[in-house]
């Protein structure tokens, strides 16, 4: 029954250093020496890193020869990441960081994380994502003033370019039909221009509604009450989780091929974003999809 103090670096250290003007921990060029000193002097029994391997959080693994505690790394790796790492010339550095972890965790069966681990000959443990039904007992349409007799199309994702909101809006705004497309997600502080561009695009069509952020139970209720879940992402680190939520509630989904290991999931269609409106039309005509 030994007690272990675990440091979740993606949360605790990020908050600690970013709350201080003394430290600059942006990207991979932050104050890594202070970061290393904090972890070393705290004498943690175990360090768990949940992050992309090209961020300052994972850079701790480059200090492993200096006597750090065991490190468990669950890296976020998407096609979007890989397409950025190659031109930046940092693939060797990424491989070094992955090799330095005492334990690697993959969250997909056949996604980019698993394929990269196999290519590098690395041992890893597969721990799949999971969801638990916790949606509120209210009706999402009623709570947010949505039309009851008009199909509800839903996209869930914070407002980052990788989520590809604007292309989704463009293809649907060119398509005829009666539907309401709801975008649920939080604006990202350093990507405010992107959020404003999405707002401008959405304003061109009164069938589009933006809800800037919801707590988890309300987001799940939105998925539960949707007719179709849409995932136009340019990259995802796993399945993603919203697909599992849609599966749990029997809601059909449409995802772009860039949504990583989404092909391992069931109950949906994988297609280019340009085809989303046509596939949505077909799905809405069928009442026995769930």
Buried (B, 14 or more C-beta within 10 A) or exposed (E): EEEEEEBEBBEEBBEBBEEEEEBBBEEBEBBBEBBBEBBBEEEBEBBBBBBBBBBBBBBBBBBBEEEBBEBBBBBBBBBBBBEBBEEEEBEEBBBBBBEBBBBBBBBBEEBBBBBBBEEEEBEBEEEEBEBEEEBBEEEBBEBBEBEEEBBBBBBBBBBBBBBBBBBBBEBBBEEEEEBBBBBBBEBBEEBEEBBEBBBEBBEEEEBBBBBEEBEEBBBBBBBBBBBBBBBBBBBBBBBBBBBBBBBBBEBBBBBBEBBBBBBBBEBBBBBEBEEBBEBBBEBBEEEEBE
